[in-house]
Amino acid sequence: MPYIEPRPKTPKGRARRTPERSLERGATPEDDQTLVERVHAFALSVSATEEQAWRATVGAYLQKHPDVSLAMAERVVTCLIRPIKPAVRSRIAE
């Protein structure tokens, strides 16, 4: 029986998505931004609370990127919904 190399383990708490894998599927950051904006706006337009709209957006992001961890999807959606203010961004860059 031939020896099969084990797959490298992913450290806990780290997303399994790599840029190469997401680009192979045709996903771009602009597509993710559009998805988040549209789902969030739609959820708010049908009288969902802010929390419900956020959860719906996280769910939509996870459907598009099933190999992403829940924690990473929550972070991405939060950052895309509430972008960093320009004043804070300039302090981070320094």
mmCIF file as gemmi writes it, N, C-alpha and C atoms, coordinates in Angstrom:
data_model
loop_
_atom_site.group_PDB
_atom_site.id
_atom_site.type_symbol
_atom_site.label_atom_id
_atom_site.label_alt_id
_atom_site.label_comp_id
_atom_site.label_asym_id
_atom_site.label_entity_id
_atom_site.label_seq_id
_atom_site.pdbx_PDB_ins_code
_atom_site.Cartn_x
_atom_site.Cartn_y
_atom_site.Cartn_z
_atom_site.occupancy
_atom_site.B_iso_or_equiv
_atom_site.pdbx_formal_charge
_atom_site.auth_seq_id
_atom_site.auth_asym_id
_atom_site.pdbx_PDB_model_num
ATOM 1 N N . MET Axp A 1 ? 0.847 -1.174 0 1 0 ? 1 A 1
ATOM 2 C CA . MET Axp A 1 ? 0 0 0 1 0 ? 1 A 1
ATOM 3 C C . MET Axp A 1 ? 0.899 1.246 0 1 0 ? 1 A 1
ATOM 4 N N . PRO Axp A 2 ? 0.669 2.189 -0.936 1 0 ? 2 A 1
ATOM 5 C CA . PRO Axp A 2 ? 1.545 3.363 -1.029 1 0 ? 2 A 1
ATOM 6 C C . PRO Axp A 2 ? 1.308 4.328 0.14 1 0 ? 2 A 1
ATOM 7 N N . TYR Axp A 3 ? 2.37 5.044 0.49 1 0 ? 3 A 1
ATOM 8 C CA . TYR Axp A 3 ? 2.282 6.035 1.561 1 0 ? 3 A 1
ATOM 9 C C . TYR Axp A 3 ? 1.622 7.299 1.023 1 0 ? 3 A 1
ATOM 10 N N . ILE Axp A 4 ? 0.647 7.808 1.747 1 0 ? 4 A 1
ATOM 11 C CA . ILE Axp A 4 ? -0.048 9.034 1.351 1 0 ? 4 A 1
ATOM 12 C C . ILE Axp A 4 ? 0.338 10.131 2.337 1 0 ? 4 A 1
ATOM 13 N N . GLU Axp A 5 ? 0.845 11.222 1.797 1 0 ? 5 A 1
ATOM 14 C CA . GLU Axp A 5 ? 1.239 12.351 2.641 1 0 ? 5 A 1
ATOM 15 C C . GLU Axp A 5 ? 0.003 12.958 3.305 1 0 ? 5 A 1
ATOM 16 N N . PRO Axp A 6 ? 0.055 13.215 4.609 1 0 ? 6 A 1
ATOM 17 C CA . PRO Axp A 6 ? -1.079 13.88 5.255 1 0 ? 6 A 1
ATOM 18 C C . PRO Axp A 6 ? -1.142 15.349 4.846 1 0 ? 6 A 1
ATOM 19 N N . ARG Axp A 7 ? -2.363 15.895 4.824 1 0 ? 7 A 1
ATOM 20 C CA . ARG Axp A 7 ? -2.524 17.306 4.5 1 0 ? 7 A 1
ATOM 21 C C . ARG Axp A 7 ? -2.027 18.144 5.668 1 0 ? 7 A 1
ATOM 22 N N . PRO Axp A 8 ? -1.411 19.279 5.393 1 0 ? 8 A 1
ATOM 23 C CA . PRO Axp A 8 ? -0.976 20.135 6.498 1 0 ? 8 A 1
ATOM 24 C C . PRO Axp A 8 ? -2.185 20.664 7.263 1 0 ? 8 A 1
ATOM 25 N N . LYS Axp A 9 ? -2.051 20.738 8.571 1 0 ? 9 A 1
ATOM 26 C CA . LYS Axp A 9 ? -3.155 21.208 9.4 1 0 ? 9 A 1
ATOM 27 C C . LYS Axp A 9 ? -3.204 22.729 9.398 1 0 ? 9 A 1
ATOM 28 N N . THR Axp A 10 ? -4.412 23.242 9.465 1 0 ? 10 A 1
ATOM 29 C CA . THR Axp A 10 ? -4.616 24.676 9.562 1 0 ? 10 A 1
ATOM 30 C C . THR Axp A 10 ? -4.661 25.053 11.033 1 0 ? 10 A 1
ATOM 31 N N . PRO Axp A 11 ? -3.9 26.073 11.445 1 0 ? 11 A 1
ATOM 32 C CA . PRO Axp A 11 ? -3.968 26.478 12.852 1 0 ? 11 A 1
ATOM 33 C C . PRO Axp A 11 ? -5.384 26.89 13.227 1 0 ? 11 A 1
ATOM 34 N N . LYS Axp A 12 ? -5.782 26.593 14.458 1 0 ? 12 A 1
ATOM 35 C CA . LYS Axp A 12 ? -7.129 26.943 14.901 1 0 ? 12 A 1
ATOM 36 C C . LYS Axp A 12 ? -7.296 28.454 14.887 1 0 ? 12 A 1
ATOM 37 N N . GLY Axp A 13 ? -8.494 28.866 14.519 1 0 ? 13 A 1
ATOM 38 C CA . GLY Axp A 13 ? -8.79 30.284 14.488 1 0 ? 13 A 1
ATOM 39 C C . GLY Axp A 13 ? -8.37 30.975 13.204 1 0 ? 13 A 1
ATOM 40 N N . ARG Axp A 14 ? -7.75 30.257 12.304 1 0 ? 14 A 1
ATOM 41 C CA . ARG Axp A 14 ? -7.323 30.846 11.04 1 0 ? 14 A 1
ATOM 42 C C . ARG Axp A 14 ? -8.286 30.433 9.935 1 0 ? 14 A 1
ATOM 43 N N . ALA Axp A 15 ? -8.53 31.326 9.029 1 0 ? 15 A 1
ATOM 44 C CA . ALA Axp A 15 ? -9.405 31.007 7.905 1 0 ? 15 A 1
ATOM 45 C C . ALA Axp A 15 ? -8.685 30.063 6.954 1 0 ? 15 A 1
ATOM 46 N N . ARG Axp A 16 ? -9.426 29.188 6.355 1 0 ? 16 A 1
ATOM 47 C CA . ARG Axp A 16 ? -8.836 28.232 5.415 1 0 ? 16 A 1
ATOM 48 C C . ARG Axp A 16 ? -8.813 28.772 3.997 1 0 ? 16 A 1
ATOM 49 N N . ARG Axp A 17 ? -9.382 29.917 3.793 1 0 ? 17 A 1
ATOM 50 C CA . ARG Axp A 17 ? -9.446 30.487 2.463 1 0 ? 17 A 1
ATOM 51 C C . ARG Axp A 17 ? -8.118 31.145 2.121 1 0 ? 17 A 1
ATOM 52 N N . THR Axp A 18 ? -7.602 30.835 0.976 1 0 ? 18 A 1
ATOM 53 C CA . THR Axp A 18 ? -6.396 31.495 0.501 1 0 ? 18 A 1
ATOM 54 C C . THR Axp A 18 ? -6.77 32.325 -0.714 1 0 ? 18 A 1
ATOM 55 N N . PRO Axp A 19 ? -6.03 33.389 -0.985 1 0 ? 19 A 1
ATOM 56 C CA . PRO Axp A 19 ? -6.37 34.212 -2.147 1 0 ? 19 A 1
ATOM 57 C C . PRO Axp A 19 ? -6.403 33.412 -3.442 1 0 ? 19 A 1
ATOM 58 N N . GLU Axp A 20 ? -5.5 32.449 -3.578 1 0 ? 20 A 1
ATOM 59 C CA . GLU Axp A 20 ? -5.468 31.668 -4.812 1 0 ? 20 A 1
ATOM 60 C C . GLU Axp A 20 ? -6.763 30.875 -4.988 1 0 ? 20 A 1
ATOM 61 N N . ARG Axp A 21 ? -7.247 30.27 -3.905 1 0 ? 21 A 1
ATOM 62 C CA . ARG Axp A 21 ? -8.457 29.455 -4.012 1 0 ? 21 A 1
ATOM 63 C C . ARG Axp A 21 ? -9.671 30.314 -4.332 1 0 ? 21 A 1
ATOM 64 N N . SER Axp A 22 ? -9.771 31.487 -3.721 1 0 ? 22 A 1
ATOM 65 C CA . SER Axp A 22 ? -10.936 32.319 -3.98 1 0 ? 22 A 1
ATOM 66 C C . SER Axp A 22 ? -10.891 32.895 -5.394 1 0 ? 22 A 1
ATOM 67 N N . LEU Axp A 23 ? -9.685 33.187 -5.892 1 0 ? 23 A 1
ATOM 68 C CA . LEU Axp A 23 ? -9.582 33.723 -7.243 1 0 ? 23 A 1
ATOM 69 C C . LEU Axp A 23 ? -9.862 32.652 -8.288 1 0 ? 23 A 1
ATOM 70 N N . GLU Axp A 24 ? -9.572 31.385 -7.963 1 0 ? 24 A 1
ATOM 71 C CA . GLU Axp A 24 ? -9.878 30.302 -8.893 1 0 ? 24 A 1
ATOM 72 C C . GLU Axp A 24 ? -11.379 30.23 -9.15 1 0 ? 24 A 1
ATOM 73 N N . ARG Axp A 25 ? -12.158 30.522 -8.146 1 0 ? 25 A 1
ATOM 74 C CA . ARG Axp A 25 ? -13.613 30.481 -8.296 1 0 ? 25 A 1
ATOM 75 C C . ARG Axp A 25 ? -14.159 31.737 -8.947 1 0 ? 25 A 1
ATOM 76 N N . GLY Axp A 26 ? -13.304 32.703 -9.191 1 0 ? 26 A 1
ATOM 77 C CA . GLY Axp A 26 ? -13.744 33.928 -9.828 1 0 ? 26 A 1
ATOM 78 C C . GLY Axp A 26 ? -14.196 34.99 -8.843 1 0 ? 26 A 1
ATOM 79 N N . ALA Axp A 27 ? -13.952 34.814 -7.555 1 0 ? 27 A 1
ATOM 80 C CA . ALA Axp A 27 ? -14.363 35.797 -6.563 1 0 ? 27 A 1
ATOM 81 C C . ALA Axp A 27 ? -13.356 36.939 -6.533 1 0 ? 27 A 1
ATOM 82 N N . THR Axp A 28 ? -13.86 38.149 -6.485 1 0 ? 28 A 1
ATOM 83 C CA . THR Axp A 28 ? -13.005 39.322 -6.355 1 0 ? 28 A 1
ATOM 84 C C . THR Axp A 28 ? -13.477 40.133 -5.16 1 0 ? 28 A 1
ATOM 85 N N . PRO Axp A 29 ? -12.61 40.98 -4.624 1 0 ? 29 A 1
ATOM 86 C CA . PRO Axp A 29 ? -13.045 41.827 -3.507 1 0 ? 29 A 1
ATOM 87 C C . PRO Axp A 29 ? -14.237 42.713 -3.868 1 0 ? 29 A 1
ATOM 88 N N . GLU Axp A 30 ? -14.304 43.155 -5.124 1 0 ? 30 A 1
ATOM 89 C CA . GLU Axp A 30 ? -15.427 43.986 -5.549 1 0 ? 30 A 1
ATOM 90 C C . GLU Axp A 30 ? -16.732 43.193 -5.51 1 0 ? 30 A 1
ATOM 91 N N . ASP Axp A 31 ? -16.668 41.911 -5.898 1 0 ? 31 A 1
ATOM 92 C CA . ASP Axp A 31 ? -17.859 41.063 -5.831 1 0 ? 31 A 1
ATOM 93 C C . ASP Axp A 31 ? -18.328 40.906 -4.389 1 0 ? 31 A 1
ATOM 94 N N . ASP Axp A 32 ? -17.39 40.721 -3.477 1 0 ? 32 A 1
ATOM 95 C CA . ASP Axp A 32 ? -17.743 40.584 -2.067 1 0 ? 32 A 1
ATOM 96 C C . ASP Axp A 32 ? -18.358 41.87 -1.534 1 0 ? 32 A 1
ATOM 97 N N . GLN Axp A 33 ? -17.782 43.007 -1.9 1 0 ? 33 A 1
ATOM 98 C CA . GLN Axp A 33 ? -18.31 44.301 -1.458 1 0 ? 33 A 1
ATOM 99 C C . GLN Axp A 33 ? -19.736 44.482 -1.961 1 0 ? 33 A 1
ATOM 100 N N . THR Axp A 34 ? -19.974 44.175 -3.226 1 0 ? 34 A 1
ATOM 101 C CA . THR Axp A 34 ? -21.306 44.308 -3.807 1 0 ? 34 A 1
ATOM 102 C C . THR Axp A 34 ? -22.292 43.369 -3.135 1 0 ? 34 A 1
ATOM 103 N N . LEU Axp A 35 ? -21.889 42.126 -2.91 1 0 ? 35 A 1
ATOM 104 C CA . LEU Axp A 35 ? -22.752 41.155 -2.241 1 0 ? 35 A 1
ATOM 105 C C . LEU Axp A 35 ? -23.162 41.657 -0.867 1 0 ? 35 A 1
ATOM 106 N N . VAL Axp A 36 ? -22.196 42.104 -0.091 1 0 ? 36 A 1
ATOM 107 C CA . VAL Axp A 36 ? -22.478 42.566 1.272 1 0 ? 36 A 1
ATOM 108 C C . VAL Axp A 36 ? -23.401 43.779 1.246 1 0 ? 36 A 1
ATOM 109 N N . GLU Axp A 37 ? -23.121 44.736 0.378 1 0 ? 37 A 1
ATOM 110 C CA . GLU Axp A 37 ? -23.955 45.939 0.312 1 0 ? 37 A 1
ATOM 111 C C . GLU Axp A 37 ? -25.389 45.605 -0.085 1 0 ? 37 A 1
ATOM 112 N N . ARG Axp A 38 ? -25.553 44.762 -1.098 1 0 ? 38 A 1
ATOM 113 C CA . ARG Axp A 38 ? -26.904 44.453 -1.582 1 0 ? 38 A 1
ATOM 114 C C . ARG Axp A 38 ? -27.718 43.651 -0.581 1 0 ? 38 A 1
ATOM 115 N N . VAL Axp A 39 ? -27.116 42.631 0.006 1 0 ? 39 A 1
ATOM 116 C CA . VAL Axp A 39 ? -27.855 41.802 0.968 1 0 ? 39 A 1
ATOM 117 C C . VAL Axp A 39 ? -28.214 42.619 2.199 1 0 ? 39 A 1
ATOM 118 N N . HIS Axp A 40 ? -27.286 43.425 2.682 1 0 ? 40 A 1
ATOM 119 C CA . HIS Axp A 40 ? -27.544 44.241 3.867 1 0 ? 40 A 1
ATOM 120 C C . HIS Axp A 40 ? -28.645 45.263 3.584 1 0 ? 40 A 1
ATOM 121 N N . ALA Axp A 41 ? -28.572 45.928 2.438 1 0 ? 41 A 1
ATOM 122 C CA . ALA Axp A 41 ? -29.595 46.916 2.082 1 0 ? 41 A 1
ATOM 123 C C . ALA Axp A 41 ? -30.962 46.257 1.915 1 0 ? 41 A 1
ATOM 124 N N . PHE Axp A 42 ? -30.993 45.081 1.284 1 0 ? 42 A 1
ATOM 125 C CA . PHE Axp A 42 ? -32.269 44.39 1.102 1 0 ? 42 A 1
ATOM 126 C C . PHE Axp A 42 ? -32.871 43.989 2.443 1 0 ? 42 A 1
ATOM 127 N N . ALA Axp A 43 ? -32.046 43.445 3.327 1 0 ? 43 A 1
ATOM 128 C CA . ALA Axp A 43 ? -32.553 43.02 4.636 1 0 ? 43 A 1
ATOM 129 C C . ALA Axp A 43 ? -33.114 44.208 5.41 1 0 ? 43 A 1
ATOM 130 N N . LEU Axp A 44 ? -32.44 45.342 5.338 1 0 ? 44 A 1
ATOM 131 C CA . LEU Axp A 44 ? -32.95 46.529 6.03 1 0 ? 44 A 1
ATOM 132 C C . LEU Axp A 44 ? -34.227 47.048 5.381 1 0 ? 44 A 1
ATOM 133 N N . SER Axp A 45 ? -34.355 46.873 4.066 1 0 ? 45 A 1
ATOM 134 C CA . SER Axp A 45 ? -35.55 47.368 3.372 1 0 ? 45 A 1
ATOM 135 C C . SER Axp A 45 ? -36.799 46.555 3.69 1 0 ? 45 A 1
ATOM 136 N N . VAL Axp A 46 ? -36.627 45.331 4.153 1 0 ? 46 A 1
ATOM 137 C CA . VAL Axp A 46 ? -37.791 44.503 4.509 1 0 ? 46 A 1
ATOM 138 C C . VAL Axp A 46 ? -38.016 44.502 6.02 1 0 ? 46 A 1
ATOM 139 N N . SER Axp A 47 ? -37.645 45.609 6.654 1 0 ? 47 A 1
ATOM 140 C CA . SER Axp A 47 ? -37.899 45.858 8.077 1 0 ? 47 A 1
ATOM 141 C C . SER Axp A 47 ? -37.13 44.941 9.02 1 0 ? 47 A 1
ATOM 142 N N . ALA Axp A 48 ? -35.984 44.462 8.621 1 0 ? 48 A 1
ATOM 143 C CA . ALA Axp A 48 ? -35.143 43.684 9.533 1 0 ? 48 A 1
ATOM 144 C C . ALA Axp A 48 ? -34.387 44.651 10.439 1 0 ? 48 A 1
ATOM 145 N N . THR Axp A 49 ? -34.082 44.197 11.631 1 0 ? 49 A 1
ATOM 146 C CA . THR Axp A 49 ? -33.258 45.021 12.514 1 0 ? 49 A 1
ATOM 147 C C . THR Axp A 49 ? -31.826 45.01 11.988 1 0 ? 49 A 1
ATOM 148 N N . GLU Axp A 50 ? -31.001 45.876 12.532 1 0 ? 50 A 1
ATOM 149 C CA . GLU Axp A 50 ? -29.595 45.928 12.107 1 0 ? 50 A 1
ATOM 150 C C . GLU Axp A 50 ? -28.904 44.586 12.356 1 0 ? 50 A 1
ATOM 151 N N . GLU Axp A 51 ? -29.193 43.975 13.506 1 0 ? 51 A 1
ATOM 152 C CA . GLU Axp A 51 ? -28.572 42.687 13.831 1 0 ? 51 A 1
ATOM 153 C C . GLU Axp A 51 ? -29.033 41.589 12.87 1 0 ? 51 A 1
ATOM 154 N N . GLN Axp A 52 ? -30.324 41.568 12.544 1 0 ? 52 A 1
ATOM 155 C CA . GLN Axp A 52 ? -30.839 40.563 11.61 1 0 ? 52 A 1
ATOM 156 C C . GLN Axp A 52 ? -30.246 40.762 10.222 1 0 ? 52 A 1
ATOM 157 N N . ALA Axp A 53 ? -30.108 42.015 9.809 1 0 ? 53 A 1
ATOM 158 C CA . ALA Axp A 53 ? -29.518 42.302 8.499 1 0 ? 53 A 1
ATOM 159 C C . ALA Axp A 53 ? -28.061 41.853 8.462 1 0 ? 53 A 1
ATOM 160 N N . TRP Axp A 54 ? -27.349 42.078 9.561 1 0 ? 54 A 1
ATOM 161 C CA . TRP Axp A 54 ? -25.947 41.66 9.642 1 0 ? 54 A 1
ATOM 162 C C . TRP Axp A 54 ? -25.839 40.141 9.557 1 0 ? 54 A 1
ATOM 163 N N . ARG Axp A 55 ? -26.714 39.446 10.289 1 0 ? 55 A 1
ATOM 164 C CA . ARG Axp A 55 ? -26.69 37.976 10.253 1 0 ? 55 A 1
ATOM 165 C C . ARG Axp A 55 ? -27.015 37.447 8.863 1 0 ? 55 A 1
ATOM 166 N N . ALA Axp A 56 ? -27.98 38.06 8.202 1 0 ? 56 A 1
ATOM 167 C CA . ALA Axp A 56 ? -28.328 37.637 6.842 1 0 ? 56 A 1
ATOM 168 C C . ALA Axp A 56 ? -27.145 37.843 5.898 1 0 ? 56 A 1
ATOM 169 N N . THR Axp A 57 ? -26.439 38.931 6.086 1 0 ? 57 A 1
ATOM 170 C CA . THR Axp A 57 ? -25.284 39.224 5.245 1 0 ? 57 A 1
ATOM 171 C C . THR Axp A 57 ? -24.154 38.232 5.493 1 0 ? 57 A 1
ATOM 172 N N . VAL Axp A 58 ? -23.928 37.886 6.751 1 0 ? 58 A 1
ATOM 173 C CA . VAL Axp A 58 ? -22.909 36.874 7.071 1 0 ? 58 A 1
ATOM 174 C C . VAL Axp A 58 ? -23.289 35.543 6.427 1 0 ? 58 A 1
ATOM 175 N N . GLY Axp A 59 ? -24.564 35.186 6.494 1 0 ? 59 A 1
ATOM 176 C CA . GLY Axp A 59 ? -25.029 33.943 5.876 1 0 ? 59 A 1
ATOM 177 C C . GLY Axp A 59 ? -24.819 33.931 4.373 1 0 ? 59 A 1
ATOM 178 N N . ALA Axp A 60 ? -25.108 35.052 3.725 1 0 ? 60 A 1
ATOM 179 C CA . ALA Axp A 60 ? -24.902 35.138 2.276 1 0 ? 60 A 1
ATOM 180 C C . ALA Axp A 60 ? -23.422 35.031 1.928 1 0 ? 60 A 1
ATOM 181 N N . TYR Axp A 61 ? -22.577 35.644 2.747 1 0 ? 61 A 1
ATOM 182 C CA . TYR Axp A 61 ? -21.131 35.565 2.511 1 0 ? 61 A 1
ATOM 183 C C . TYR Axp A 61 ? -20.647 34.125 2.664 1 0 ? 61 A 1
ATOM 184 N N . LEU Axp A 62 ? -21.175 33.428 3.671 1 0 ? 62 A 1
ATOM 185 C CA . LEU Axp A 62 ? -20.774 32.032 3.882 1 0 ? 62 A 1
ATOM 186 C C . LEU Axp A 62 ? -21.265 31.13 2.753 1 0 ? 62 A 1
ATOM 187 N N . GLN Axp A 63 ? -22.408 31.449 2.168 1 0 ? 63 A 1
ATOM 188 C CA . GLN Axp A 63 ? -22.877 30.652 1.03 1 0 ? 63 A 1
ATOM 189 C C . GLN Axp A 63 ? -21.954 30.832 -0.166 1 0 ? 63 A 1
ATOM 190 N N . LYS Axp A 64 ? -21.459 32.04 -0.348 1 0 ? 64 A 1
ATOM 191 C CA . LYS Axp A 64 ? -20.565 32.293 -1.478 1 0 ? 64 A 1
ATOM 192 C C . LYS Axp A 64 ? -19.175 31.713 -1.23 1 0 ? 64 A 1
ATOM 193 N N . HIS Axp A 65 ? -18.736 31.729 0.036 1 0 ? 65 A 1
ATOM 194 C CA . HIS Axp A 65 ? -17.406 31.237 0.405 1 0 ? 65 A 1
ATOM 195 C C . HIS Axp A 65 ? -17.554 30.17 1.485 1 0 ? 65 A 1
ATOM 196 N N . PRO Axp A 66 ? -17.943 28.957 1.128 1 0 ? 66 A 1
ATOM 197 C CA . PRO Axp A 66 ? -18.197 27.926 2.146 1 0 ? 66 A 1
ATOM 198 C C . PRO Axp A 66 ? -16.958 27.454 2.898 1 0 ? 66 A 1
ATOM 199 N N . ASP Axp A 67 ? -15.776 27.715 2.372 1 0 ? 67 A 1
ATOM 200 C CA . ASP Axp A 67 ? -14.564 27.264 3.056 1 0 ? 67 A 1
ATOM 201 C C . ASP Axp A 67 ? -14.035 28.28 4.068 1 0 ? 67 A 1
ATOM 202 N N . VAL Axp A 68 ? -14.741 29.39 4.25 1 0 ? 68 A 1
ATOM 203 C CA . VAL Axp A 68 ? -14.348 30.417 5.214 1 0 ? 68 A 1
ATOM 204 C C . VAL Axp A 68 ? -14.972 30.093 6.565 1 0 ? 68 A 1
ATOM 205 N N . SER Axp A 69 ? -14.224 30.338 7.636 1 0 ? 69 A 1
ATOM 206 C CA . SER Axp A 69 ? -14.77 30.098 8.973 1 0 ? 69 A 1
ATOM 207 C C . SER Axp A 69 ? -15.824 31.159 9.298 1 0 ? 69 A 1
ATOM 208 N N . LEU Axp A 70 ? -16.698 30.83 10.225 1 0 ? 70 A 1
ATOM 209 C CA . LEU Axp A 70 ? -17.747 31.762 10.635 1 0 ? 70 A 1
ATOM 210 C C . LEU Axp A 70 ? -17.138 33.046 11.195 1 0 ? 70 A 1
ATOM 211 N N . ALA Axp A 71 ? -16.116 32.914 12.011 1 0 ? 71 A 1
ATOM 212 C CA . ALA Axp A 71 ? -15.482 34.099 12.606 1 0 ? 71 A 1
ATOM 213 C C . ALA Axp A 71 ? -14.903 35.015 11.529 1 0 ? 71 A 1
ATOM 214 N N . MET Axp A 72 ? -14.273 34.437 10.518 1 0 ? 72 A 1
ATOM 215 C CA . MET Axp A 72 ? -13.697 35.25 9.447 1 0 ? 72 A 1
ATOM 216 C C . MET Axp A 72 ? -14.802 35.932 8.639 1 0 ? 72 A 1
ATOM 217 N N . ALA Axp A 73 ? -15.887 35.216 8.365 1 0 ? 73 A 1
ATOM 218 C CA . ALA Axp A 73 ? -17.005 35.814 7.631 1 0 ? 73 A 1
ATOM 219 C C . ALA Axp A 73 ? -17.591 36.983 8.418 1 0 ? 73 A 1
ATOM 220 N N . GLU Axp A 74 ? -17.718 36.823 9.73 1 0 ? 74 A 1
ATOM 221 C CA . GLU Axp A 74 ? -18.235 37.909 10.563 1 0 ? 74 A 1
ATOM 222 C C . GLU Axp A 74 ? -17.322 39.126 10.5 1 0 ? 74 A 1
ATOM 223 N N . ARG Axp A 75 ? -16.02 38.907 10.536 1 0 ? 75 A 1
ATOM 224 C CA . ARG Axp A 75 ? -15.073 40.027 10.467 1 0 ? 75 A 1
ATOM 225 C C . ARG Axp A 75 ? -15.142 40.736 9.122 1 0 ? 75 A 1
ATOM 226 N N . VAL Axp A 76 ? -15.184 39.955 8.051 1 0 ? 76 A 1
ATOM 227 C CA . VAL Axp A 76 ? -15.221 40.547 6.713 1 0 ? 76 A 1
ATOM 228 C C . VAL Axp A 76 ? -16.477 41.381 6.54 1 0 ? 76 A 1
ATOM 229 N N . VAL Axp A 77 ? -17.623 40.825 6.909 1 0 ? 77 A 1
ATOM 230 C CA . VAL Axp A 77 ? -18.89 41.543 6.75 1 0 ? 77 A 1
ATOM 231 C C . VAL Axp A 77 ? -18.892 42.809 7.598 1 0 ? 77 A 1
ATOM 232 N N . THR Axp A 78 ? -18.417 42.712 8.816 1 0 ? 78 A 1
ATOM 233 C CA . THR Axp A 78 ? -18.378 43.891 9.682 1 0 ? 78 A 1
ATOM 234 C C . THR Axp A 78 ? -17.501 44.981 9.082 1 0 ? 78 A 1
ATOM 235 N N . CYS Axp A 79 ? -16.354 44.609 8.554 1 0 ? 79 A 1
ATOM 236 C CA . CYS Axp A 79 ? -15.457 45.599 7.949 1 0 ? 79 A 1
ATOM 237 C C . CYS Axp A 79 ? -16.049 46.209 6.682 1 0 ? 79 A 1
ATOM 238 N N . LEU Axp A 80 ? -16.763 45.42 5.906 1 0 ? 80 A 1
ATOM 239 C CA . LEU Axp A 80 ? -17.346 45.945 4.675 1 0 ? 80 A 1
ATOM 240 C C . LEU Axp A 80 ? -18.57 46.813 4.947 1 0 ? 80 A 1
ATOM 241 N N . ILE Axp A 81 ? -19.314 46.511 6 1 0 ? 81 A 1
ATOM 242 C CA . ILE Axp A 81 ? -20.49 47.322 6.328 1 0 ? 81 A 1
ATOM 243 C C . ILE Axp A 81 ? -20.066 48.622 7.002 1 0 ? 81 A 1
ATOM 244 N N . ARG Axp A 82 ? -19.106 48.522 7.886 1 0 ? 82 A 1
ATOM 245 C CA . ARG Axp A 82 ? -18.635 49.694 8.628 1 0 ? 82 A 1
ATOM 246 C C . ARG Axp A 82 ? -17.163 49.936 8.303 1 0 ? 82 A 1
ATOM 247 N N . PRO Axp A 83 ? -16.893 50.589 7.18 1 0 ? 83 A 1
ATOM 248 C CA . PRO Axp A 83 ? -15.496 50.8 6.801 1 0 ? 83 A 1
ATOM 249 C C . PRO Axp A 83 ? -14.775 51.712 7.797 1 0 ? 83 A 1
ATOM 250 N N . ILE Axp A 84 ? -13.464 51.613 7.804 1 0 ? 84 A 1
ATOM 251 C CA . ILE Axp A 84 ? -12.641 52.427 8.694 1 0 ? 84 A 1
ATOM 252 C C . ILE Axp A 84 ? -12.729 53.887 8.256 1 0 ? 84 A 1
ATOM 253 N N . LYS Axp A 85 ? -12.897 54.775 9.224 1 0 ? 85 A 1
ATOM 254 C CA . LYS Axp A 85 ? -12.978 56.205 8.928 1 0 ? 85 A 1
ATOM 255 C C . LYS Axp A 85 ? -11.623 56.688 8.403 1 0 ? 85 A 1
ATOM 256 N N . PRO Axp A 86 ? -11.621 57.673 7.486 1 0 ? 86 A 1
ATOM 257 C CA . PRO Axp A 86 ? -10.353 58.152 6.919 1 0 ? 86 A 1
ATOM 258 C C . PRO Axp A 86 ? -9.355 58.636 7.969 1 0 ? 86 A 1
ATOM 259 N N . ALA Axp A 87 ? -9.829 59.3 9.034 1 0 ? 87 A 1
ATOM 260 C CA . ALA Axp A 87 ? -8.918 59.794 10.07 1 0 ? 87 A 1
ATOM 261 C C . ALA Axp A 87 ? -8.227 58.634 10.779 1 0 ? 87 A 1
ATOM 262 N N . VAL Axp A 88 ? -8.966 57.579 11.051 1 0 ? 88 A 1
ATOM 263 C CA . VAL Axp A 88 ? -8.394 56.405 11.711 1 0 ? 88 A 1
ATOM 264 C C . VAL Axp A 88 ? -7.444 55.695 10.756 1 0 ? 88 A 1
ATOM 265 N N . ARG Axp A 89 ? -7.818 55.609 9.486 1 0 ? 89 A 1
ATOM 266 C CA . ARG Axp A 89 ? -6.976 54.948 8.492 1 0 ? 89 A 1
ATOM 267 C C . ARG Axp A 89 ? -5.615 55.64 8.383 1 0 ? 89 A 1
ATOM 268 N N . SER Axp A 90 ? -5.6 56.98 8.431 1 0 ? 90 A 1
ATOM 269 C CA . SER Axp A 90 ? -4.324 57.696 8.325 1 0 ? 90 A 1
ATOM 270 C C . SER Axp A 90 ? -3.456 57.452 9.559 1 0 ? 90 A 1
ATOM 271 N N . ARG Axp A 91 ? -4.074 57.309 10.748 1 0 ? 91 A 1
ATOM 272 C CA . ARG Axp A 91 ? -3.3 57.003 11.949 1 0 ? 91 A 1
ATOM 273 C C . ARG Axp A 91 ? -2.729 55.594 11.888 1 0 ? 91 A 1
ATOM 274 N N . ILE Axp A 92 ? -3.479 54.658 11.314 1 0 ? 92 A 1
ATOM 275 C CA . ILE Axp A 92 ? -3.002 53.28 11.189 1 0 ? 92 A 1
ATOM 276 C C . ILE Axp A 92 ? -1.807 53.227 10.241 1 0 ? 92 A 1
ATOM 277 N N . ALA Axp A 93 ? -1.86 54.011 9.167 1 0 ? 93 A 1
ATOM 278 C CA . ALA Axp A 93 ? -0.802 53.998 8.16 1 0 ? 93 A 1
ATOM 279 C C . ALA Axp A 93 ? 0.513 54.567 8.691 1 0 ? 93 A 1
ATOM 280 N N . GLU Axp A 94 ? 0.436 55.406 9.717 1 0 ? 94 A 1
ATOM 281 C CA . GLU Axp A 94 ? 1.658 56.044 10.241 1 0 ? 94 A 1
ATOM 282 C C . GLU Axp A 94 ? 2.541 55.112 10.977 1 0 ? 94 A 1
